[in-house]
Amino acid sequence: MKRIVFIVEGYYPKYSATGACANSIVEELSSGCHIIVIDRKSSRELGKAEDNHCQILRYNYFDNRIRLFTDEKLASAKRLKRILLTSIKTAGRGYGFLSYWLRRRSINKQRVDAIFKELQGINGKIDAIIPLCLPFEGITAAIRYKRKVSANVKIIPILFDVFSENPTLHRTENNKKRRYNKHIQSEKEMCEQSDRLLFVEAWKNHLNQYFGEYKEKFCQIEHPLLKRVFSDETVTYDSEKINIVYTGALYKKIRSPMFSLKLLSGLIERDSRIVLHFYINGDCDAMVNSYCEKYPGNIINHGAVPRETAKAAMLASDILLSIGNMDANQIPSKIFEYISTGKPILHFSCIKNDPVINILKVYSNSFCMESTEQINPQQEAGVLEITGNKGKQIEFEEVERIYFNAVPKFTADKILEML
């Protein structure tokens, strides 16, 4: 039985976007392969290792330990203890900020060392290492393992966000430019040492522009999230209402809900049947809550919820709300979960070259609209038109035929071809 190691950030029990992608592939491979998942420890309550359809190993490092410790203690701390813990957390952030700016690359050596240590500690032969990017540290650790421990191990990165182009990772445009050549070198090393590169559309032009000599290793996939949506939980809405649901993260600088709140609140004033449900994390709670106060019962912030609850909300919805990213190189993986339901999708793009628009062109149960400063009647009419699709649903077999390369088995088979 082949032994495959996935390196990801955000796996069970709280999945990140890339963690959800990894889980879909793991589910496909686990029946015929021995799967190990290496993940960053995200809570002090989580064990060092556990099994959940596969073996999960959690790494830790100094910066992460400090953050987890202070976050946990601050939740219940009061007075002097709270002041002390806040000071420790601030000092930890300051140290992390300083060390980040002193690096030549946007790669955390502590994390690379911790991941490499986990790889070293795995007993027996590893046939393949599958690092999901971002974070890029998993790729760096896999390359180190290949050089120092096992020259025969296959390295097959799955590339989502472009490392050298990512604005959030590099914090400022100046910093991105300053480190750009070093990051291109790191990506070139990735191409040299990898046996196959699985990548989504966001990487296509970048790989062809800088690393065309490795094109025999290139294999374009899609986010492997197209599968029937089920949930062990049930969410119930008023069937007399038009329930519009958003699930996922919202960030002011990356994926802001402001336009959708303005437009939909205006329509709520005209049609009180519209109810907007948010199941969110990120930094937009205050923004969303301000509209909840203005439109109680019609705009509801359910906050951060477990994955099963979010899936149950999608299944119970009449319409799914999608909000595009400010960066064309980042595709919200959530869109493929939405498509999997077959339900009507209302998408608001923040930029003209939003890649989600092309994805939804062949999905007949959708309406895309560009966010603007001023809301016009045509935009309102378009939203009212999609609300008329309440109850309309595309069969899963049809979306599976259209988006065949987003089915998890497609990516799993590309990995197996290399073993």
Secondary structure, 3 states (H helix, E strand, C coil): CEEEEEEECCCCCCCCHHHHHHHHHHHHHCCCEEEEEEEECCCCCCCCEEECCCEEEEECCHHHHHHHHHHHHHCCCCHHHHHHHHHHHHHHHHHHHHHHHHCCCCCCHHHHHHHHHHHHCCCCCCCEEEEEECCCHHHHHHHHHHHHCCCCCEECCEECCCCCCCHHHHCCHHHHHHHHHHHHHHHHHHHHHCCCEEECHHHHHHHHHHCHHHHHHEEECCCCCCCCCCCCCCCCCCCCCEEEEEEEEEECCCECCHHHHHHHHHHHHHCCCEEEEEEEEECCHHHHHHHHHHCCCCEEECCCCCHHHHHHHHHHCCEEEEECCCCCCCCCCHHHHHHHHCCCEEEEECCCCCHHHHHHCCCCCEEEEECCCCCCHHHHHHHHHHHCCCCCCCCHHHHHHHCHHHCHHHHHHHHHCCC
